[in-house]
C-alpha cells in the first residue's frame, strides 16, 4: 500500500439546499403544514425587526485560507459558526393576527450568507405548540417542529435554510405552557453551497461523474439495505463535518436506533478537537437522501431526518479499526420506513458486495466489488498514523453498467456489505477516484470493532449488539415492520435467452444459478512464513468426510495461497488413492494468488480431503509457507508432509498457526462469484433449487421443475413480448432475471408457417413439399438427432427411397421461420 496516497476520508460539510414549495416539508420529526402567517400575507405588517448577526470576517479571506488548507490535504470548509444568545425573552416579537391569535416571530439576517443553520442550547416545544423556519422568499420551509421533535428539550440543531435572511415563527400551545428556544450559534454558510431551484445542486462539492445512483440497476438488490444508510452532519466545536453511517440490528431485535460509522468522523483534525457530549446532541442524520431514478437528473425522494445522539463505542484509527457506535436520542417513527442492517463478525473476507454511501454530500450512491479479492491490511496514512495490525479490509471496486463507483470525502463511515447483505466494515478512507478507479478503499473490520480493541464497554461493540449474549457470528437485517432479512442470498438464473423458434413459438432457455464456497481453516490473514531450510515439503489443510457431506460430488475449481519470493510451487490434492497435481507457473509474491485448476476436482464425501501446496525448490533462508496468527485448528489447518503420503501437523507451541491455503467449491463447473462458509465450521450446503417460475410481460406464465432448463411458449400472439425467469428455493423465490425484451412474433411469420409443409407424414419413396419456393433449405434428422440430409432450394418433390425406415424430422427453413414436421418412412 502506498501510504502517501491514502487520505482521511472526511470532509467539512457540503449540503444540497432546495428551494421548496411553501407547503413542502423535509425536516426533523415534524407534522408538516404551513405557518399560520402565510394565510395573512397581505394583512400583516412587513416591518418585523431584524436581528443582524455580526459578520466580522472577510469571506474572501476565509476562502483563500480554505484553498491553502485543501492544498495541504485538509477537508473542505463550508461554514463558520457565530456565537449568539437569542431566546424568546430577549429577541423577536409577539404578533397579533387578524383572528386575534398570537404568534412569536424572530427574523435573523447574516449578510451575504449562502445559507444559515441554527444551533440551540435549549429546544422545547410544549404539546400543541408549533415552530416553523423559512427564508425571506418563503421558498424554503422547515417544520412544523412539535413536542415530538425534541421531547427532552436539550441541545438541538435545525437544517440549513437557503439565503441570508430567515424567520422563526412559533404558534403557542393552547394550554399556555411556554416554549424554550435558545439559539446559541448561527452557522454561516459561505462556500461549497449551491441554492438550486430544480432540486439539484450543480455547484462544487457534488460527487464525481463515475458514481452510480442507488436506484440504478446496480442497486435493485439492495433496496432494503439502503433504507438503513444515512448521511450524517456532525457538529465538532465550531466545525461542521459530513460522513455516512448505517442503522444496525442487535440480537434483541428491538429496533434500538444504533448507528454504525467511523471514529474519525468525531474529530476536527484542523483543530485537533473531538466532539463533546453536547456536540453529539446536535448531530443530524438524513435518511432516504436519494434520487428516485438512475439518472442524475432524476427527482429527489422525500428525505427524513433525526437529530441528536450519544456516543456508545469509539475505537480510534490509531492502534484500532476506526469504529463508532452511536445511539439516537429518540426512537425512529414507523413512518420513516428505515431498515436495521444485519452484520457478520467473522474473519472471512467477503467475496462480493457493495458500499452504500454519500460521497461529497451527494445523494445516495452504490459502489460494487467482487472481480478482485478483498484483502486484509493495516491502516497507515500520510501522517504515519498506524491502525491495528490487519484491522482493515482493502476493497477495489468494479466497473458496472452505469459507472464505476468509488468513494470520496463524505463516504467515511459508510457500510461495506458482503454477498449476504451483511455489514462487514466501515469506511476509513482510501485513494480511489474516478481517475484512479483501481485505487484502495480501506474499511475498518466489523470483526475488529466487535471486541478486539478493548475490554472496556466503550471500546467494544459486542455487549451492545449482542445484548442476549448469543455468541452468534452473524445477524440478518430487520425492517420496521419486524420482517427479518435472510442470511442466504437466493440467486437468480443466468444466461436467460428468448427467441422465436417457429412462427408463433418462443423458446426460453436459462442456466441454473451458480454458487461457490471458499473453504479454508483459520483467518487466512498473513502473520508469518515458515520453511525447512530448503527441504521440499507439502503444507495444507484437511477435511473429514462428515465435513464434506454437503458438497459431495461438487467440484473444486481453484486453490488460493500466498507465495513467497523465488519458490517453485505445485498444487497437490489427495483423497485416498486419488491424487491431483498441477505445476504453478508465474505468481505475484507476498499476496494472495488464485490458481485455476486445469481440470476441476470432484469431491468424494466418503474420504478425507487434503488440499496442499508443494514447495519443491526454495533457498535455505526462505520461508515458502505463509501462516495466520492462530489459534491452530489442529490436524486440519496445519498439515505438513515430506512425501505427500504421511501427514503430520505443526506441534511446536510457537507454531500455533494455520497455513494460508483455501479452495473454491462450485455448485456447477465454472468460475463463479464466491459464497463463503464460516472458516472454523463444517461446510454448509448450497441452497437447493426446487423449481423455476417463468414470467411473460411481468406476469407469471408457468412453474417448471428444478431439472428443466428450457420452456417453449406456444401459440404466442403477434407482437413484442418480454420474458424473465426466477428460481424457487422451497418457499423462497429469487428475484426474476432482467427481462429479455423485444421478442417479436410476426403475423407474417405465422402465415408463412401455415403455408409451408411436407406431406404425407407416412411416406415411402418420396415426399411432397408445399410452397417449396418459399423454403430456403430443408434439414432432415433421424430420431437420434443426427442430420442425415440437407436439401438446399428444394423442388416440389424430395426423393426418400434410399432412406432407411424409421422416424424423421424435417426442418423447413425460410430465413425468418423455422418449422419442424415429423414423418415416418415405411
Buried (B, 14 or more C-beta within 10 A) or exposed (E): BEBEBBBBBBBBBBBBBBBBEBEBBBBBBBEEBBBBBBEBEEEBEEEBEEBEBEBEEEBEEBBEEBEEBBEEEBBBBBBBBBEBEBBBEEBBEEBEBEEEEEBBBBBBBBEEBBBBBBBBBBBBBBEBBBBBBBBBEBBBBBBBBBBBBBBEBBBBBBBBBBBBBBBBBBBBBEEEBEBBBBBBBBBBBBBBBBBBEEBBBEBEBBBBEBBBBBBBEBBEBBEBBBBBBBBBBBBBBBBBBBBBBBBBBBBEBEBBBBBBBBBBBBBBBBEEBBBBEEBBBBBBBBBBBBBBEBEBEBEBBEBBBBBBBEBBBBBBBBBBBBBBBBBBBBEBEEEBBBBBBBBBBBBBBBBBBBBBBBBBBBBBBBBBBBEEBBBBBBBBBBEEBBBBBBBBBBBBBBBBEBBBBBBBBBBBBBBBBBBBBBBBBBBBBBBBEBEEBEBBBBBBBBBBBBBBBEEEEEBBBBEBBBEEEEEEBBBBBBBBEEEBBEBBBBBBBBEBEBEBBBBBBBBBBBBBBBBBBBBBBBBBBBBEBBBBEEEBBBBBBBBBBEBBEBBEEBBBBBBBBBBBEEBBBBBBBBBEEEEBEBEBEEBEEEEBBBBEBEEBBBBBBEBBBBBBBBBBEBBEEBBBBBBBBBEBBBBBBBBBBEEBEEBEBBEEEEBBBBBBBBBBBBBBEEEBBBBBBBBBEBBBBBBEBBBBBBBBEEEEBEEBEBEBBEBEBEEBEBEEBBBBBBBBBEEEBBEBBEBBEEBEBBEEBBEBBEBBBBEEEEBEEEBEBBBBEBBEBBBBBBEEEEEEBEBEEBEEEBEBEEBEEEEBBBBBBBEEBBBBBEBEBE
